[in-house]
Amino acid sequence: MSNFGPVVSAEWLAQHLGEADLAVVDCRWYLDGRSGRDAYESGHIPSAVWADIDVDLAAPASTEGGRHPLPDPIDFASSMSRLGIGDTTRVVAYDDVGGVIAGRLWWMLDVLGHEAAILDGGIAAWEGPLADAPVAPVAAPFAVTPWPTDRIMRKVQLADALGSDLTILDARSADRFANGGPVDPRPGHVPGASSAPATDNLADGRLRSVQELAALYEAKGADTGDVVAYCGSGVSACIDLLAMRLAGLGDGKLFVGSWSAWGADASLPNEVGDGA
């Protein structure tokens, strides 16, 4: 892999937009049920395609797998191919929340060895004109590759690791970490986890400096030993992992099922309150 990503600026994108080996993907999605597709159709970066978090970047929700399980590798390859993303395509993903949602596509491509980045600042940082016509990409060959086990933590693995020196980061808001929210199956968080809200990686809608991110995660113990990040359903935790990469702290693992899977399993413990 080259030195492309994991973040590009709007200035970089403006200079490279339209290159044959570059795909731009709009990942807007809303927890409150608003339509990401509608947001895309109301105005998107020229040439951008829209990826549906619920369909293109996840398998159907389940009690065991959570709200956004990883799709079968065959299905993911098919989705990427349909969106015009091939084996050698560089991808820039964006949203309207500074990468908190787009980080999911970055992570999925990155763990498979594809060159991917998020747009720093998201669509708000784009100073060029917007398009409103849907884009019809040309299908591209995307190889079917299994999800790498060394970048993923399963529910049973996390349960077995409780009480160890594993650093566990919860990327939900501090209030959801402490008390849960309407979409959470029960209050609280994984025992021993630290609150690491995805939005803490941002300042004025853009990623914090490398130095600030390093200090943020070192304070949570993420600079030593193994790290796993989770959130509500394995989406926003990806920007925590991206931020640690930027900070030079290596690659943590993603607990894909996150609290939507852990909290739904009454046999697993939970902690309520501010905790760690």
VOGUMI-509445 format. One record per residue (C-alpha): x, y, z; residue in one letter. Coordinates in steps of 0.001 Angstrom, whole numbers. Example, Ala and Ser with C-alpha at 12.3 -4.5 7.8 and 13.67 -1.06 7.14 Angstrom:
# residues 2
+---------+---------+---------+------+
|      px |      py |      pz | resn |
+---------+---------+---------+------+
|   12300 |   -4500 |    7800 |    a |
|   13670 |   -1060 |    7140 |    s |
+---------+---------+---------+------+
# end
This chain:
# residues 276
+---------+---------+---------+------+
|      px |      py |      pz | resn |
+---------+---------+---------+------+
|       0 |       0 |       0 |    m |
|    1125 |    3585 |    -632 |    s |
|     983 |    6520 |    1744 |    n |
|   -2560 |    7381 |     610 |    f |
|   -4918 |    8050 |    3525 |    g |
|   -6293 |    7505 |    6048 |    p |
|   -7351 |   11164 |    5711 |    v |
|   -7361 |   13574 |    2782 |    v |
|   -8198 |   17259 |    2690 |    s |
|  -10843 |   18892 |     543 |    a |
|   -8018 |   20619 |   -1322 |    e |
|   -6437 |   17265 |   -2159 |    w |
|   -9765 |   15892 |   -3336 |    l |
|  -10408 |   18905 |   -5552 |    a |
|   -7050 |   18335 |   -7244 |    q |
|   -7633 |   14609 |   -7835 |    h |
|  -11386 |   14453 |   -8435 |    l |
|  -12142 |   12690 |  -11692 |    g |
|   -9053 |   10476 |  -11759 |    e |
|   -9872 |    7039 |  -13106 |    a |
|   -8516 |    5171 |  -10077 |    d |
|  -10329 |    7311 |   -7478 |    l |
|  -13860 |    6754 |   -6186 |    a |
|  -15720 |    9145 |   -3890 |    v |
|  -18376 |    7631 |   -1657 |    v |
|  -21085 |    9492 |     245 |    d |
|  -21767 |    7580 |    3466 |    c |
|  -24342 |    9825 |    5077 |    r |
|  -26561 |    7910 |    7497 |    w |
|  -28582 |    8988 |   10510 |    y |
|  -29306 |    7212 |   13762 |    l |
|  -32582 |    9129 |   14071 |    d |
|  -33966 |    7532 |   10921 |    g |
|  -33502 |   10380 |    8445 |    r |
|  -32657 |    9206 |    4948 |    s |
|  -29027 |    9289 |    3894 |    g |
|  -30183 |    8716 |     341 |    r |
|  -32311 |   11861 |     478 |    d |
|  -29333 |   13830 |    1796 |    a |
|  -27212 |   12527 |   -1075 |    y |
|  -29818 |   13420 |   -3684 |    e |
|  -30193 |   16930 |   -2262 |    s |
|  -26535 |   17630 |   -3020 |    g |
|  -23327 |   15605 |   -3110 |    h |
|  -19728 |   15965 |   -4185 |    i |
|  -19529 |   15537 |   -7974 |    p |
|  -18913 |   11919 |   -9085 |    s |
|  -19735 |   10595 |   -5601 |    a |
|  -21814 |    7449 |   -5248 |    v |
|  -23928 |    6738 |   -2182 |    w |
|  -23283 |    3715 |      25 |    a |
|  -26096 |    2477 |    2239 |    d |
|  -24699 |    1629 |    5674 |    i |
|  -27591 |    -764 |    6326 |    d |
|  -27320 |   -2622 |    3004 |    v |
|  -23914 |   -2118 |    1372 |    d |
|  -21806 |   -2028 |    4533 |    l |
|  -23664 |   -4445 |    6796 |    a |
|  -25509 |   -7739 |    6894 |    a |
|  -29081 |   -7825 |    8210 |    p |
|  -29342 |   -7009 |   11900 |    a |
|  -29605 |   -9851 |   14400 |    s |
|  -29582 |  -10320 |   18148 |    t |
|  -26277 |  -12165 |   17973 |    e |
|  -24555 |   -9940 |   15421 |    g |
|  -25991 |   -6575 |   16419 |    g |
|  -27486 |   -3859 |   14247 |    r |
|  -24653 |   -3727 |   11685 |    h |
|  -22861 |   -7074 |   11371 |    p |
|  -20192 |   -7335 |    8720 |    l |
|  -21650 |   -8453 |    5394 |    p |
|  -20654 |  -11752 |    3883 |    d |
|  -17443 |  -11158 |    1885 |    p |
|  -19265 |  -12121 |   -1325 |    i |
|  -21982 |   -9553 |    -648 |    d |
|  -19455 |   -6852 |     229 |    f |
|  -17468 |   -7508 |   -2929 |    a |
|  -20673 |   -7302 |   -4951 |    s |
|  -21609 |   -3976 |   -3339 |    s |
|  -18178 |   -2487 |   -3944 |    m |
|  -18183 |   -3670 |   -7552 |    s |
|  -21631 |   -2150 |   -8129 |    r |
|  -20405 |    1159 |   -6698 |    l |
|  -17504 |    1193 |   -9149 |    g |
|  -14850 |     285 |   -6592 |    i |
|  -12305 |   -2202 |   -7891 |    g |
|   -9259 |   -3910 |   -6483 |    d |
|   -6960 |    -995 |   -7318 |    t |
|   -9398 |    1861 |   -6734 |    t |
|   -8521 |    4443 |   -4127 |    r |
|  -11567 |    5472 |   -2117 |    v |
|  -12414 |    8711 |    -345 |    v |
|  -15429 |    8370 |    1937 |    a |
|  -17277 |   11292 |    3468 |    y |
|  -20327 |   12162 |    5533 |    d |
|  -21641 |   15282 |    7267 |    d |
|  -20325 |   14504 |   10765 |    v |
|  -16580 |   14732 |   10284 |    g |
|  -16040 |   11087 |    9364 |    g |
|  -17886 |    9461 |   12284 |    v |
|  -19993 |    7469 |    9804 |    i |
|  -17621 |    7364 |    6811 |    a |
|  -15014 |    5737 |    9030 |    g |
|  -16938 |    2473 |    8703 |    r |
|  -16192 |    2205 |    4965 |    l |
|  -12591 |    3303 |    5550 |    w |
|  -12135 |     522 |    8111 |    w |
|  -13782 |   -2168 |    5984 |    m |
|  -11584 |   -1384 |    2994 |    l |
|   -8446 |    -832 |    5047 |    d |
|   -8596 |   -4203 |    6804 |    v |
|   -8857 |   -5862 |    3391 |    l |
|   -5749 |   -4062 |    2161 |    g |
|   -7460 |   -1470 |     -32 |    h |
|   -6384 |    2156 |    -179 |    e |
|   -9007 |    4269 |    1546 |    a |
|   -9358 |    7593 |    3304 |    a |
|  -12005 |    9816 |    4828 |    i |
|  -12503 |   13416 |    3776 |    l |
|  -11404 |   15651 |    6640 |    d |
|  -14334 |   17838 |    7578 |    g |
|  -16763 |   15903 |    5414 |    g |
|  -19039 |   17548 |    2902 |    i |
|  -18938 |   20830 |    4857 |    a |
|  -15263 |   21182 |    3942 |    a |
|  -15981 |   20881 |     213 |    w |
|  -15874 |   24340 |   -1345 |    e |
|  -16692 |   23311 |   -4899 |    g |
|  -20136 |   22961 |   -6441 |    p |
|  -22444 |   20126 |   -5473 |    l |
|  -24269 |   17787 |   -7819 |    a |
|  -27794 |   16467 |   -7357 |    d |
|  -28022 |   13881 |  -10124 |    a |
|  -27369 |   10258 |   -9106 |    p |
|  -24138 |    8770 |  -10409 |    v |
|  -24208 |    5511 |  -12376 |    a |
|  -20756 |    3998 |  -11886 |    p |
|  -19202 |    1372 |  -14103 |    v |
|  -18937 |   -1940 |  -12263 |    a |
|  -15382 |   -2881 |  -11328 |    a |
|  -13814 |   -6208 |  -10297 |    p |
|  -13474 |   -6479 |   -6516 |    f |
|  -11983 |   -9687 |   -5158 |    a |
|  -13841 |  -11645 |   -2497 |    v |
|  -11647 |  -11652 |     617 |    t |
|  -12465 |  -13007 |    4102 |    p |
|  -12581 |  -10524 |    6954 |    w |
|   -9236 |  -10718 |    8794 |    p |
|   -9595 |  -12225 |   12248 |    t |
|   -6624 |  -10266 |   13605 |    d |
|   -8484 |   -6954 |   13230 |    r |
|  -11819 |   -8114 |   14647 |    i |
|  -12890 |   -9112 |   18152 |    m |
|  -15847 |  -11399 |   18601 |    r |
|  -18267 |  -11192 |   21505 |    k |
|  -16995 |  -14382 |   23121 |    v |
|  -13398 |  -13190 |   22805 |    q |
|  -14205 |   -9911 |   24528 |    l |
|  -16095 |  -11711 |   27283 |    a |
|  -13107 |  -13981 |   27871 |    d |
|  -10773 |  -10945 |   28002 |    a |
|  -12645 |   -9089 |   30757 |    l |
|  -10295 |   -8362 |   33627 |    g |
|   -7191 |   -8669 |   31465 |    s |
|   -4934 |   -5805 |   30376 |    d |
|   -6982 |   -5302 |   27193 |    l |
|   -7869 |   -1613 |   26678 |    t |
|  -11564 |   -1334 |   25812 |    i |
|  -12852 |    1890 |   24260 |    l |
|  -16540 |    2823 |   23935 |    d |
|  -17104 |    5336 |   21129 |    a |
|  -20694 |    6185 |   22003 |    r |
|  -21523 |    9510 |   23635 |    s |
|  -20574 |    9862 |   27282 |    a |
|  -24259 |    9786 |   28259 |    d |
|  -24925 |    6566 |   26366 |    r |
|  -21753 |    5080 |   27847 |    f |
|  -23033 |    5824 |   31343 |    a |
|  -26757 |    5313 |   31009 |    n |
|  -27641 |    3952 |   27582 |    g |
|  -30058 |    5500 |   25101 |    g |
|  -33259 |    4747 |   23205 |    p |
|  -31540 |    2471 |   20660 |    v |
|  -29487 |     594 |   23256 |    d |
|  -30803 |   -2787 |   24430 |    p |
|  -29993 |   -1938 |   28063 |    r |
|  -28110 |     747 |   29997 |    p |
|  -24392 |     908 |   30560 |    g |
|  -21258 |    -404 |   28926 |    h |
|  -18860 |   -3336 |   28795 |    v |
|  -17203 |   -3711 |   32225 |    p |
|  -13783 |   -2086 |   32321 |    g |
|  -14360 |      32 |   29209 |    a |
|  -13326 |    3672 |   28965 |    s |
|  -15509 |    6322 |   27407 |    s |
|  -13930 |    7461 |   24121 |    a |
|  -16677 |    9299 |   22210 |    p |
|  -16157 |    9341 |   18467 |    a |
|  -16849 |   13064 |   18457 |    t |
|  -13887 |   13685 |   20781 |    d |
|  -11641 |   13039 |   17768 |    n |
|  -12971 |   16223 |   16193 |    l |
|  -12586 |   19956 |   16738 |    a |
|  -14817 |   22269 |   14716 |    d |
|  -15862 |   19335 |   12554 |    g |
|  -12333 |   18253 |   11598 |    r |
|   -9946 |   15709 |   13017 |    l |
|   -7739 |   16951 |   15810 |    r |
|   -3998 |   17206 |   15276 |    s |
|   -1826 |   14118 |   15484 |    v |
|    -400 |   15389 |   18752 |    q |
|   -3846 |   15961 |   20268 |    e |
|   -5056 |   12529 |   19194 |    l |
|   -1950 |   10869 |   20600 |    a |
|   -2465 |   12584 |   23959 |    a |
|   -6160 |   11693 |   23950 |    l |
|   -5564 |    7985 |   23460 |    y |
|   -2439 |    7732 |   25587 |    e |
|   -4529 |    9087 |   28464 |    a |
|   -6882 |    6139 |   27978 |    k |
|   -4050 |    3604 |   27956 |    g |
|   -4359 |    2894 |   24239 |    a |
|    -631 |    3335 |   23662 |    d |
|     324 |      47 |   25320 |    t |
|    -945 |   -3479 |   24746 |    g |
|   -4015 |   -4610 |   22870 |    d |
|   -6927 |   -2274 |   22178 |    v |
|  -10499 |   -2934 |   21084 |    v |
|  -13055 |    -290 |   20178 |    a |
|  -16820 |    -593 |   20045 |    y |
|  -19843 |    1687 |   19853 |    c |
|  -23540 |    1085 |   19377 |    g |
|  -23292 |   -1087 |   16284 |    s |
|  -19729 |   -1044 |   14949 |    g |
|  -19937 |    2159 |   12908 |    v |
|  -18687 |    5172 |   14877 |    s |
|  -15997 |    3120 |   16670 |    a |
|  -14133 |    2979 |   13368 |    c |
|  -13095 |    6612 |   13633 |    i |
|  -11505 |    5851 |   17011 |    d |
|   -9414 |    3224 |   15241 |    l |
|   -8594 |    5654 |   12442 |    l |
|   -7558 |    8291 |   14976 |    a |
|   -5244 |    5844 |   16724 |    m |
|   -3687 |    5018 |   13361 |    r |
|   -3113 |    8731 |   12723 |    l |
|   -1607 |    9116 |   16176 |    a |
|     917 |    6372 |   15453 |    g |
|    -541 |    4006 |   18049 |    l |
|   -1019 |    1053 |   15740 |    g |
|   -4148 |    -863 |   14843 |    d |
|   -6716 |   -1781 |   17432 |    g |
|   -9491 |   -4285 |   16871 |    k |
|  -13156 |   -3599 |   16206 |    l |
|  -15871 |   -5344 |   18185 |    f |
|  -18303 |   -5291 |   15304 |    v |
|  -21436 |   -6309 |   17205 |    g |
|  -20687 |   -3613 |   19757 |    s |
|  -23244 |   -2733 |   22434 |    w |
|  -26167 |   -3755 |   20221 |    s |
|  -24918 |   -7348 |   20459 |    a |
|  -23387 |   -7286 |   23945 |    w |
|  -26283 |   -5471 |   25576 |    g |
|  -28811 |   -7824 |   23972 |    a |
|  -27156 |  -10818 |   25654 |    d |
|  -28498 |  -10953 |   29200 |    a |
|  -25822 |  -13488 |   30163 |    s |
|  -23115 |  -10820 |   29780 |    l |
|  -22353 |   -8257 |   32504 |    p |
|  -22754 |   -4508 |   32203 |    n |
|  -21574 |   -1481 |   34158 |    e |
|  -23726 |    1613 |   34593 |    v |
|  -22374 |    5074 |   35318 |    g |
|  -19296 |    7031 |   34358 |    d |
|  -16983 |    4125 |   35167 |    g |
|  -13454 |    4251 |   33777 |    a |
+---------+---------+---------+------+
# end
